[in-house]
Amino acid sequence: MATLYVRDLSEEALAELKIRAARNRQSLQAYARALLEQEAATPSIDDVVARIRARVSARLATDEVLADIEAGRRRE
């Protein structure tokens, strides 16, 4: 298990984290660890977008799309 030190944290931020930890009936260490674990487990936006792009299989040309739009207008 690794150790992480946080320097130069404002007194206000520290006080708020202590309050939130107490509300959750956790030590400050346990509360901070849970926050960091949750953050690390959450995929970044770039990762999510890359996964979506990998699953998209539509290969449409612009002229095909425009032709379909025009054909739909003619049917109305």
PyMOL Python script that loads the backbone (N, CA, C, O; Angstrom):
from pymol import cmd

cmd.read_pdbstr("""\
ATOM      1  N   MET A   1       0.848  -1.168   0.000  1.00  0.00           N
ATOM      2  CA  MET A   1       0.000   0.000   0.000  1.00  0.00           C
ATOM      3  C   MET A   1       0.898   1.236   0.000  1.00  0.00           C
ATOM      4  O   MET A   1       1.898   1.285   0.716  1.00  0.00           O
ATOM      5  N   ALA A   2       0.542   2.207  -0.787  1.00  0.00           N
ATOM      6  CA  ALA A   2       1.338   3.421  -0.921  1.00  0.00           C
ATOM      7  C   ALA A   2       0.906   4.467   0.099  1.00  0.00           C
ATOM      8  O   ALA A   2      -0.199   4.419   0.638  1.00  0.00           O
ATOM      9  N   THR A   3       1.790   5.394   0.342  1.00  0.00           N
ATOM     10  CA  THR A   3       1.493   6.519   1.229  1.00  0.00           C
ATOM     11  C   THR A   3       1.468   7.787   0.401  1.00  0.00           C
ATOM     12  O   THR A   3       2.320   7.990  -0.464  1.00  0.00           O
ATOM     13  N   LEU A   4       0.502   8.631   0.662  1.00  0.00           N
ATOM     14  CA  LEU A   4       0.351   9.889  -0.059  1.00  0.00           C
ATOM     15  C   LEU A   4       0.299  11.013   0.957  1.00  0.00           C
ATOM     16  O   LEU A   4      -0.492  10.965   1.899  1.00  0.00           O
ATOM     17  N   TYR A   5       1.126  12.013   0.777  1.00  0.00           N
ATOM     18  CA  TYR A   5       1.106  13.189   1.633  1.00  0.00           C
ATOM     19  C   TYR A   5       0.539  14.354   0.840  1.00  0.00           C
ATOM     20  O   TYR A   5       0.870  14.538  -0.331  1.00  0.00           O
ATOM     21  N   VAL A   6      -0.300  15.126   1.470  1.00  0.00           N
ATOM     22  CA  VAL A   6      -0.867  16.311   0.827  1.00  0.00           C
ATOM     23  C   VAL A   6      -0.343  17.531   1.556  1.00  0.00           C
ATOM     24  O   VAL A   6      -0.596  17.705   2.748  1.00  0.00           O
ATOM     25  N   ARG A   7       0.373  18.358   0.858  1.00  0.00           N
ATOM     26  CA  ARG A   7       0.948  19.559   1.459  1.00  0.00           C
ATOM     27  C   ARG A   7       0.176  20.784   1.014  1.00  0.00           C
ATOM     28  O   ARG A   7      -0.456  20.803  -0.042  1.00  0.00           O
ATOM     29  N   ASP A   8       0.246  21.792   1.839  1.00  0.00           N
ATOM     30  CA  ASP A   8      -0.329  23.108   1.525  1.00  0.00           C
ATOM     31  C   ASP A   8      -1.841  23.086   1.324  1.00  0.00           C
ATOM     32  O   ASP A   8      -2.386  23.885   0.563  1.00  0.00           O
ATOM     33  N   LEU A   9      -2.510  22.167   2.009  1.00  0.00           N
ATOM     34  CA  LEU A   9      -3.969  22.148   1.995  1.00  0.00           C
ATOM     35  C   LEU A   9      -4.450  23.264   2.908  1.00  0.00           C
ATOM     36  O   LEU A   9      -3.958  23.405   4.028  1.00  0.00           O
ATOM     37  N   SER A  10      -5.399  24.050   2.444  1.00  0.00           N
ATOM     38  CA  SER A  10      -5.870  25.173   3.262  1.00  0.00           C
ATOM     39  C   SER A  10      -6.550  24.666   4.527  1.00  0.00           C
ATOM     40  O   SER A  10      -7.089  23.559   4.563  1.00  0.00           O
ATOM     41  N   GLU A  11      -6.514  25.479   5.541  1.00  0.00           N
ATOM     42  CA  GLU A  11      -7.177  25.125   6.803  1.00  0.00           C
ATOM     43  C   GLU A  11      -8.674  24.952   6.593  1.00  0.00           C
ATOM     44  O   GLU A  11      -9.295  24.097   7.225  1.00  0.00           O
ATOM     45  N   GLU A  12      -9.259  25.759   5.709  1.00  0.00           N
ATOM     46  CA  GLU A  12     -10.688  25.668   5.430  1.00  0.00           C
ATOM     47  C   GLU A  12     -11.032  24.329   4.787  1.00  0.00           C
ATOM     48  O   GLU A  12     -12.014  23.686   5.156  1.00  0.00           O
ATOM     49  N   ALA A  13     -10.221  23.923   3.832  1.00  0.00           N
ATOM     50  CA  ALA A  13     -10.470  22.642   3.164  1.00  0.00           C
ATOM     51  C   ALA A  13     -10.304  21.489   4.146  1.00  0.00           C
ATOM     52  O   ALA A  13     -11.107  20.556   4.156  1.00  0.00           O
ATOM     53  N   LEU A  14      -9.267  21.552   4.965  1.00  0.00           N
ATOM     54  CA  LEU A  14      -9.043  20.505   5.957  1.00  0.00           C
ATOM     55  C   LEU A  14     -10.211  20.415   6.932  1.00  0.00           C
ATOM     56  O   LEU A  14     -10.673  19.321   7.258  1.00  0.00           O
ATOM     57  N   ALA A  15     -10.682  21.563   7.392  1.00  0.00           N
ATOM     58  CA  ALA A  15     -11.804  21.582   8.330  1.00  0.00           C
ATOM     59  C   ALA A  15     -13.055  20.979   7.694  1.00  0.00           C
ATOM     60  O   ALA A  15     -13.767  20.210   8.339  1.00  0.00           O
ATOM     61  N   GLU A  16     -13.324  21.318   6.449  1.00  0.00           N
ATOM     62  CA  GLU A  16     -14.497  20.784   5.754  1.00  0.00           C
ATOM     63  C   GLU A  16     -14.383  19.274   5.569  1.00  0.00           C
ATOM     64  O   GLU A  16     -15.362  18.550   5.753  1.00  0.00           O
ATOM     65  N   LEU A  17     -13.202  18.799   5.209  1.00  0.00           N
ATOM     66  CA  LEU A  17     -13.015  17.357   5.045  1.00  0.00           C
ATOM     67  C   LEU A  17     -13.206  16.616   6.364  1.00  0.00           C
ATOM     68  O   LEU A  17     -13.777  15.526   6.390  1.00  0.00           O
ATOM     69  N   LYS A  18     -12.734  17.201   7.450  1.00  0.00           N
ATOM     70  CA  LYS A  18     -12.927  16.587   8.767  1.00  0.00           C
ATOM     71  C   LYS A  18     -14.407  16.508   9.119  1.00  0.00           C
ATOM     72  O   LYS A  18     -14.865  15.507   9.670  1.00  0.00           O
ATOM     73  N   ILE A  19     -15.154  17.561   8.803  1.00  0.00           N
ATOM     74  CA  ILE A  19     -16.593  17.578   9.074  1.00  0.00           C
ATOM     75  C   ILE A  19     -17.294  16.493   8.258  1.00  0.00           C
ATOM     76  O   ILE A  19     -18.121  15.749   8.785  1.00  0.00           O
ATOM     77  N   ARG A  20     -16.962  16.409   6.979  1.00  0.00           N
ATOM     78  CA  ARG A  20     -17.590  15.405   6.114  1.00  0.00           C
ATOM     79  C   ARG A  20     -17.241  13.990   6.548  1.00  0.00           C
ATOM     80  O   ARG A  20     -18.088  13.097   6.508  1.00  0.00           O
ATOM     81  N   ALA A  21     -15.999  13.785   6.962  1.00  0.00           N
ATOM     82  CA  ALA A  21     -15.593  12.474   7.454  1.00  0.00           C
ATOM     83  C   ALA A  21     -16.391  12.111   8.699  1.00  0.00           C
ATOM     84  O   ALA A  21     -16.865  10.983   8.830  1.00  0.00           O
ATOM     85  N   ALA A  22     -16.537  13.062   9.607  1.00  0.00           N
ATOM     86  CA  ALA A  22     -17.287  12.806  10.844  1.00  0.00           C
ATOM     87  C   ALA A  22     -18.749  12.491  10.539  1.00  0.00           C
ATOM     88  O   ALA A  22     -19.340  11.608  11.161  1.00  0.00           O
ATOM     89  N   ARG A  23     -19.324  13.206   9.591  1.00  0.00           N
ATOM     90  CA  ARG A  23     -20.716  12.941   9.209  1.00  0.00           C
ATOM     91  C   ARG A  23     -20.886  11.525   8.663  1.00  0.00           C
ATOM     92  O   ARG A  23     -21.943  10.913   8.816  1.00  0.00           O
ATOM     93  N   ASN A  24     -19.850  11.020   8.033  1.00  0.00           N
ATOM     94  CA  ASN A  24     -19.885   9.666   7.470  1.00  0.00           C
ATOM     95  C   ASN A  24     -19.360   8.626   8.459  1.00  0.00           C
ATOM     96  O   ASN A  24     -19.192   7.454   8.122  1.00  0.00           O
ATOM     97  N   ARG A  25     -19.108   9.080   9.681  1.00  0.00           N
ATOM     98  CA  ARG A  25     -18.572   8.197  10.731  1.00  0.00           C
ATOM     99  C   ARG A  25     -17.290   7.506  10.279  1.00  0.00           C
ATOM    100  O   ARG A  25     -17.101   6.306  10.478  1.00  0.00           O
ATOM    101  N   GLN A  26     -16.413   8.306   9.661  1.00  0.00           N
ATOM    102  CA  GLN A  26     -15.132   7.798   9.188  1.00  0.00           C
ATOM    103  C   GLN A  26     -14.013   8.684   9.726  1.00  0.00           C
ATOM    104  O   GLN A  26     -14.226   9.845  10.076  1.00  0.00           O
ATOM    105  N   SER A  27     -12.832   8.112   9.780  1.00  0.00           N
ATOM    106  CA  SER A  27     -11.664   8.936  10.077  1.00  0.00           C
ATOM    107  C   SER A  27     -11.375   9.780   8.843  1.00  0.00           C
ATOM    108  O   SER A  27     -11.854   9.478   7.750  1.00  0.00           O
ATOM    109  N   LEU A  28     -10.602  10.820   9.018  1.00  0.00           N
ATOM    110  CA  LEU A  28     -10.222  11.653   7.879  1.00  0.00           C
ATOM    111  C   LEU A  28      -9.461  10.810   6.859  1.00  0.00           C
ATOM    112  O   LEU A  28      -9.670  10.952   5.654  1.00  0.00           O
ATOM    113  N   GLN A  29      -8.585   9.939   7.338  1.00  0.00           N
ATOM    114  CA  GLN A  29      -7.820   9.073   6.444  1.00  0.00           C
ATOM    115  C   GLN A  29      -8.730   8.156   5.630  1.00  0.00           C
ATOM    116  O   GLN A  29      -8.553   8.029   4.418  1.00  0.00           O
ATOM    117  N   ALA A  30      -9.691   7.523   6.276  1.00  0.00           N
ATOM    118  CA  ALA A  30     -10.609   6.621   5.574  1.00  0.00           C
ATOM    119  C   ALA A  30     -11.464   7.391   4.570  1.00  0.00           C
ATOM    120  O   ALA A  30     -11.709   6.919   3.459  1.00  0.00           O
ATOM    121  N   TYR A  31     -11.911   8.568   4.966  1.00  0.00           N
ATOM    122  CA  TYR A  31     -12.742   9.388   4.079  1.00  0.00           C
ATOM    123  C   TYR A  31     -11.943   9.813   2.847  1.00  0.00           C
ATOM    124  O   TYR A  31     -12.427   9.695   1.721  1.00  0.00           O
ATOM    125  N   ALA A  32     -10.726  10.304   3.056  1.00  0.00           N
ATOM    126  CA  ALA A  32      -9.886  10.744   1.938  1.00  0.00           C
ATOM    127  C   ALA A  32      -9.525   9.569   1.039  1.00  0.00           C
ATOM    128  O   ALA A  32      -9.508   9.705  -0.184  1.00  0.00           O
ATOM    129  N   ARG A  33      -9.237   8.418   1.638  1.00  0.00           N
ATOM    130  CA  ARG A  33      -8.904   7.233   0.850  1.00  0.00           C
ATOM    131  C   ARG A  33     -10.084   6.839  -0.038  1.00  0.00           C
ATOM    132  O   ARG A  33      -9.901   6.518  -1.212  1.00  0.00           O
ATOM    133  N   ALA A  34     -11.296   6.863   0.526  1.00  0.00           N
ATOM    134  CA  ALA A  34     -12.487   6.509  -0.258  1.00  0.00           C
ATOM    135  C   ALA A  34     -12.690   7.481  -1.416  1.00  0.00           C
ATOM    136  O   ALA A  34     -13.034   7.067  -2.523  1.00  0.00           O
ATOM    137  N   LEU A  35     -12.479   8.771  -1.162  1.00  0.00           N
ATOM    138  CA  LEU A  35     -12.604   9.763  -2.237  1.00  0.00           C
ATOM    139  C   LEU A  35     -11.595   9.506  -3.352  1.00  0.00           C
ATOM    140  O   LEU A  35     -11.936   9.557  -4.534  1.00  0.00           O
ATOM    141  N   LEU A  36     -10.366   9.234  -2.971  1.00  0.00           N
ATOM    142  CA  LEU A  36      -9.326   8.999  -3.975  1.00  0.00           C
ATOM    143  C   LEU A  36      -9.564   7.696  -4.733  1.00  0.00           C
ATOM    144  O   LEU A  36      -9.361   7.642  -5.946  1.00  0.00           O
ATOM    145  N   GLU A  37      -9.991   6.651  -4.033  1.00  0.00           N
ATOM    146  CA  GLU A  37     -10.296   5.378  -4.701  1.00  0.00           C
ATOM    147  C   GLU A  37     -11.435   5.547  -5.697  1.00  0.00           C
ATOM    148  O   GLU A  37     -11.387   5.003  -6.800  1.00  0.00           O
ATOM    149  N   GLN A  38     -12.464   6.305  -5.305  1.00  0.00           N
ATOM    150  CA  GLN A  38     -13.601   6.546  -6.194  1.00  0.00           C
ATOM    151  C   GLN A  38     -13.152   7.331  -7.426  1.00  0.00           C
ATOM    152  O   GLN A  38     -13.552   7.017  -8.547  1.00  0.00           O
ATOM    153  N   GLU A  39     -12.330   8.341  -7.217  1.00  0.00           N
ATOM    154  CA  GLU A  39     -11.837   9.144  -8.335  1.00  0.00           C
ATOM    155  C   GLU A  39     -11.003   8.294  -9.290  1.00  0.00           C
ATOM    156  O   GLU A  39     -11.131   8.415 -10.508  1.00  0.00           O
ATOM    157  N   ALA A  40     -10.157   7.442  -8.739  1.00  0.00           N
ATOM    158  CA  ALA A  40      -9.306   6.598  -9.568  1.00  0.00           C
ATOM    159  C   ALA A  40     -10.121   5.563 -10.348  1.00  0.00           C
ATOM    160  O   ALA A  40      -9.723   5.157 -11.440  1.00  0.00           O
ATOM    161  N   ALA A  41     -11.249   5.139  -9.798  1.00  0.00           N
ATOM    162  CA  ALA A  41     -12.089   4.139 -10.458  1.00  0.00           C
ATOM    163  C   ALA A  41     -12.999   4.742 -11.522  1.00  0.00           C
ATOM    164  O   ALA A  41     -13.555   4.008 -12.339  1.00  0.00           O
ATOM    165  N   THR A  42     -13.161   6.045 -11.528  1.00  0.00           N
ATOM    166  CA  THR A  42     -14.032   6.720 -12.484  1.00  0.00           C
ATOM    167  C   THR A  42     -13.261   6.969 -13.772  1.00  0.00           C
ATOM    168  O   THR A  42     -12.214   7.616 -13.741  1.00  0.00           O
ATOM    169  N   PRO A  43     -13.757   6.469 -14.910  1.00  0.00           N
ATOM    170  CA  PRO A  43     -13.026   6.689 -16.158  1.00  0.00           C
ATOM    171  C   PRO A  43     -13.037   8.164 -16.554  1.00  0.00           C
ATOM    172  O   PRO A  43     -13.990   8.890 -16.269  1.00  0.00           O
ATOM    173  N   SER A  44     -11.980   8.586 -17.205  1.00  0.00           N
ATOM    174  CA  SER A  44     -11.914   9.966 -17.682  1.00  0.00           C
ATOM    175  C   SER A  44     -12.857  10.134 -18.874  1.00  0.00           C
ATOM    176  O   SER A  44     -13.274   9.156 -19.495  1.00  0.00           O
ATOM    177  N   ILE A  45     -13.178  11.360 -19.174  1.00  0.00           N
ATOM    178  CA  ILE A  45     -14.030  11.657 -20.331  1.00  0.00           C
ATOM    179  C   ILE A  45     -13.373  11.137 -21.608  1.00  0.00           C
ATOM    180  O   ILE A  45     -14.051  10.595 -22.481  1.00  0.00           O
ATOM    181  N   ASP A  46     -12.055  11.301 -21.718  1.00  0.00           N
ATOM    182  CA  ASP A  46     -11.351  10.819 -22.906  1.00  0.00           C
ATOM    183  C   ASP A  46     -11.498   9.308 -23.057  1.00  0.00           C
ATOM    184  O   ASP A  46     -11.677   8.812 -24.169  1.00  0.00           O
ATOM    185  N   ASP A  47     -11.423   8.571 -21.946  1.00  0.00           N
ATOM    186  CA  ASP A  47     -11.594   7.117 -22.002  1.00  0.00           C
ATOM    187  C   ASP A  47     -13.003   6.741 -22.431  1.00  0.00           C
ATOM    188  O   ASP A  47     -13.184   5.826 -23.235  1.00  0.00           O
ATOM    189  N   VAL A  48     -13.993   7.432 -21.907  1.00  0.00           N
ATOM    190  CA  VAL A  48     -15.389   7.147 -22.261  1.00  0.00           C
ATOM    191  C   VAL A  48     -15.623   7.416 -23.742  1.00  0.00           C
ATOM    192  O   VAL A  48     -16.242   6.607 -24.433  1.00  0.00           O
ATOM    193  N   VAL A  49     -15.136   8.535 -24.224  1.00  0.00           N
ATOM    194  CA  VAL A  49     -15.306   8.881 -25.638  1.00  0.00           C
ATOM    195  C   VAL A  49     -14.599   7.854 -26.520  1.00  0.00           C
ATOM    196  O   VAL A  49     -15.137   7.457 -27.553  1.00  0.00           O
ATOM    197  N   ALA A  50     -13.406   7.421 -26.127  1.00  0.00           N
ATOM    198  CA  ALA A  50     -12.674   6.424 -26.913  1.00  0.00           C
ATOM    199  C   ALA A  50     -13.435   5.107 -26.972  1.00  0.00           C
ATOM    200  O   ALA A  50     -13.475   4.461 -28.019  1.00  0.00           O
ATOM    201  N   ARG A  51     -14.041   4.701 -25.858  1.00  0.00           N
ATOM    202  CA  ARG A  51     -14.820   3.460 -25.854  1.00  0.00           C
ATOM    203  C   ARG A  51     -16.050   3.571 -26.749  1.00  0.00           C
ATOM    204  O   ARG A  51     -16.394   2.629 -27.463  1.00  0.00           O
ATOM    205  N   ILE A  52     -16.708   4.726 -26.706  1.00  0.00           N
ATOM    206  CA  ILE A  52     -17.887   4.932 -27.554  1.00  0.00           C
ATOM    207  C   ILE A  52     -17.478   4.896 -29.018  1.00  0.00           C
ATOM    208  O   ILE A  52     -18.141   4.253 -29.832  1.00  0.00           O
ATOM    209  N   ARG A  53     -16.410   5.572 -29.353  1.00  0.00           N
ATOM    210  CA  ARG A  53     -15.962   5.593 -30.753  1.00  0.00           C
ATOM    211  C   ARG A  53     -15.584   4.200 -31.233  1.00  0.00           C
ATOM    212  O   ARG A  53     -15.797   3.864 -32.398  1.00  0.00           O
ATOM    213  N   ALA A  54     -15.024   3.388 -30.339  1.00  0.00           N
ATOM    214  CA  ALA A  54     -14.637   2.031 -30.718  1.00  0.00           C
ATOM    215  C   ALA A  54     -15.865   1.164 -31.008  1.00  0.00           C
ATOM    216  O   ALA A  54     -15.787   0.225 -31.800  1.00  0.00           O
ATOM    217  N   ARG A  55     -16.987   1.474 -30.374  1.00  0.00           N
ATOM    218  CA  ARG A  55     -18.203   0.672 -30.571  1.00  0.00           C
ATOM    219  C   ARG A  55     -19.028   1.136 -31.757  1.00  0.00           C
ATOM    220  O   ARG A  55     -19.831   0.360 -32.276  1.00  0.00           O
ATOM    221  N   VAL A  56     -18.860   2.353 -32.198  1.00  0.00           N
ATOM    222  CA  VAL A  56     -19.654   2.889 -33.300  1.00  0.00           C
ATOM    223  C   VAL A  56     -19.199   2.233 -34.594  1.00  0.00           C
ATOM    224  O   VAL A  56     -18.012   2.232 -34.922  1.00  0.00           O
ATOM    225  N   SER A  57     -20.147   1.680 -35.317  1.00  0.00           N
ATOM    226  CA  SER A  57     -19.778   0.967 -36.539  1.00  0.00           C
ATOM    227  C   SER A  57     -20.343   1.624 -37.796  1.00  0.00           C
ATOM    228  O   SER A  57     -20.118   1.124 -38.898  1.00  0.00           O
ATOM    229  N   ALA A  58     -21.053   2.702 -37.661  1.00  0.00           N
ATOM    230  CA  ALA A  58     -21.654   3.354 -38.823  1.00  0.00           C
ATOM    231  C   ALA A  58     -20.574   4.024 -39.668  1.00  0.00           C
ATOM    232  O   ALA A  58     -19.767   4.807 -39.168  1.00  0.00           O
ATOM    233  N   ARG A  59     -20.580   3.711 -40.907  1.00  0.00           N
ATOM    234  CA  ARG A  59     -19.641   4.314 -41.851  1.00  0.00           C
ATOM    235  C   ARG A  59     -20.471   4.970 -42.956  1.00  0.00           C
ATOM    236  O   ARG A  59     -20.749   4.355 -43.985  1.00  0.00           O
ATOM    237  N   LEU A  60     -20.851   6.196 -42.734  1.00  0.00           N
ATOM    238  CA  LEU A  60     -21.708   6.896 -43.684  1.00  0.00           C
ATOM    239  C   LEU A  60     -20.945   8.033 -44.338  1.00  0.00           C
ATOM    240  O   LEU A  60     -20.193   8.761 -43.691  1.00  0.00           O
ATOM    241  N   ALA A  61     -21.157   8.161 -45.615  1.00  0.00           N
ATOM    242  CA  ALA A  61     -20.577   9.280 -46.345  1.00  0.00           C
ATOM    243  C   ALA A  61     -21.540  10.454 -46.278  1.00  0.00           C
ATOM    244  O   ALA A  61     -22.755  10.270 -46.200  1.00  0.00           O
ATOM    245  N   THR A  62     -20.996  11.645 -46.310  1.00  0.00           N
ATOM    246  CA  THR A  62     -21.816  12.857 -46.217  1.00  0.00           C
ATOM    247  C   THR A  62     -22.857  12.912 -47.320  1.00  0.00           C
ATOM    248  O   THR A  62     -24.005  13.280 -47.073  1.00  0.00           O
ATOM    249  N   ASP A  63     -22.467  12.551 -48.536  1.00  0.00           N
ATOM    250  CA  ASP A  63     -23.427  12.618 -49.643  1.00  0.00           C
ATOM    251  C   ASP A  63     -24.575  11.625 -49.459  1.00  0.00           C
ATOM    252  O   ASP A  63     -25.693  11.893 -49.899  1.00  0.00           O
ATOM    253  N   GLU A  64     -24.315  10.473 -48.810  1.00  0.00           N
ATOM    254  CA  GLU A  64     -25.385   9.515 -48.529  1.00  0.00           C
ATOM    255  C   GLU A  64     -26.374  10.092 -47.518  1.00  0.00           C
ATOM    256  O   GLU A  64     -27.586   9.948 -47.673  1.00  0.00           O
ATOM    257  N   VAL A  65     -25.864  10.726 -46.515  1.00  0.00           N
ATOM    258  CA  VAL A  65     -26.722  11.322 -45.489  1.00  0.00           C
ATOM    259  C   VAL A  65     -27.570  12.421 -46.098  1.00  0.00           C
ATOM    260  O   VAL A  65     -28.776  12.476 -45.859  1.00  0.00           O
ATOM    261  N   LEU A  66     -26.955  13.297 -46.882  1.00  0.00           N
ATOM    262  CA  LEU A  66     -27.699  14.392 -47.511  1.00  0.00           C
ATOM    263  C   LEU A  66     -28.757  13.859 -48.475  1.00  0.00           C
ATOM    264  O   LEU A  66     -29.854  14.412 -48.551  1.00  0.00           O
ATOM    265  N   ALA A  67     -28.444  12.802 -49.207  1.00  0.00           N
ATOM    266  CA  ALA A  67     -29.420  12.200 -50.126  1.00  0.00           C
ATOM    267  C   ALA A  67     -30.598  11.624 -49.359  1.00  0.00           C
ATOM    268  O   ALA A  67     -31.743  11.775 -49.786  1.00  0.00           O
ATOM    269  N   ASP A  68     -30.338  10.967 -48.235  1.00  0.00           N
ATOM    270  CA  ASP A  68     -31.424  10.420 -47.418  1.00  0.00           C
ATOM    271  C   ASP A  68     -32.296  11.537 -46.841  1.00  0.00           C
ATOM    272  O   ASP A  68     -33.519  11.407 -46.795  1.00  0.00           O
ATOM    273  N   ILE A  69     -31.685  12.613 -46.411  1.00  0.00           N
ATOM    274  CA  ILE A  69     -32.457  13.755 -45.884  1.00  0.00           C
ATOM    275  C   ILE A  69     -33.352  14.315 -46.980  1.00  0.00           C
ATOM    276  O   ILE A  69     -34.530  14.584 -46.746  1.00  0.00           O
ATOM    277  N   GLU A  70     -32.803  14.489 -48.160  1.00  0.00           N
ATOM    278  CA  GLU A  70     -33.582  15.018 -49.286  1.00  0.00           C
ATOM    279  C   GLU A  70     -34.712  14.068 -49.659  1.00  0.00           C
ATOM    280  O   GLU A  70     -35.816  14.516 -49.967  1.00  0.00           O
ATOM    281  N   ALA A  71     -34.455  12.768 -49.638  1.00  0.00           N
ATOM    282  CA  ALA A  71     -35.494  11.787 -49.955  1.00  0.00           C
ATOM    283  C   ALA A  71     -36.614  11.839 -48.900  1.00  0.00           C
ATOM    284  O   ALA A  71     -37.789  11.686 -49.234  1.00  0.00           O
ATOM    285  N   GLY A  72     -36.259  12.046 -47.679  1.00  0.00           N
ATOM    286  CA  GLY A  72     -37.265  12.161 -46.618  1.00  0.00           C
ATOM    287  C   GLY A  72     -38.106  13.404 -46.785  1.00  0.00           C
ATOM    288  O   GLY A  72     -39.307  13.378 -46.518  1.00  0.00           O
ATOM    289  N   ARG A  73     -37.511  14.474 -47.214  1.00  0.00           N
ATOM    290  CA  ARG A  73     -38.269  15.714 -47.445  1.00  0.00           C
ATOM    291  C   ARG A  73     -39.260  15.544 -48.587  1.00  0.00           C
ATOM    292  O   ARG A  73     -40.369  16.078 -48.541  1.00  0.00           O
ATOM    293  N   ARG A  74     -38.860  14.803 -49.606  1.00  0.00           N
ATOM    294  CA  ARG A  74     -39.746  14.604 -50.752  1.00  0.00           C
ATOM    295  C   ARG A  74     -40.951  13.747 -50.387  1.00  0.00           C
ATOM    296  O   ARG A  74     -42.013  13.891 -50.992  1.00  0.00           O
ATOM    297  N   ARG A  75     -40.803  12.852 -49.401  1.00  0.00           N
ATOM    298  CA  ARG A  75     -41.911  11.990 -48.982  1.00  0.00           C
ATOM    299  C   ARG A  75     -42.947  12.747 -48.176  1.00  0.00           C
ATOM    300  O   ARG A  75     -44.102  12.324 -48.118  1.00  0.00           O
ATOM    301  N   GLU A  76     -42.581  13.830 -47.565  1.00  0.00           N
ATOM    302  CA  GLU A  76     -43.498  14.574 -46.675  1.00  0.00           C
ATOM    303  C   GLU A  76     -44.473  15.409 -47.416  1.00  0.00           C
ATOM    304  O   GLU A  76     -45.300  16.084 -46.802  1.00  0.00           O
TER     305      GLU A  76
END
""", "prot")
cmd.dss("prot")
cmd.show_as("cartoon", "prot")
cmd.util.cbc("prot")
cmd.orient("prot")
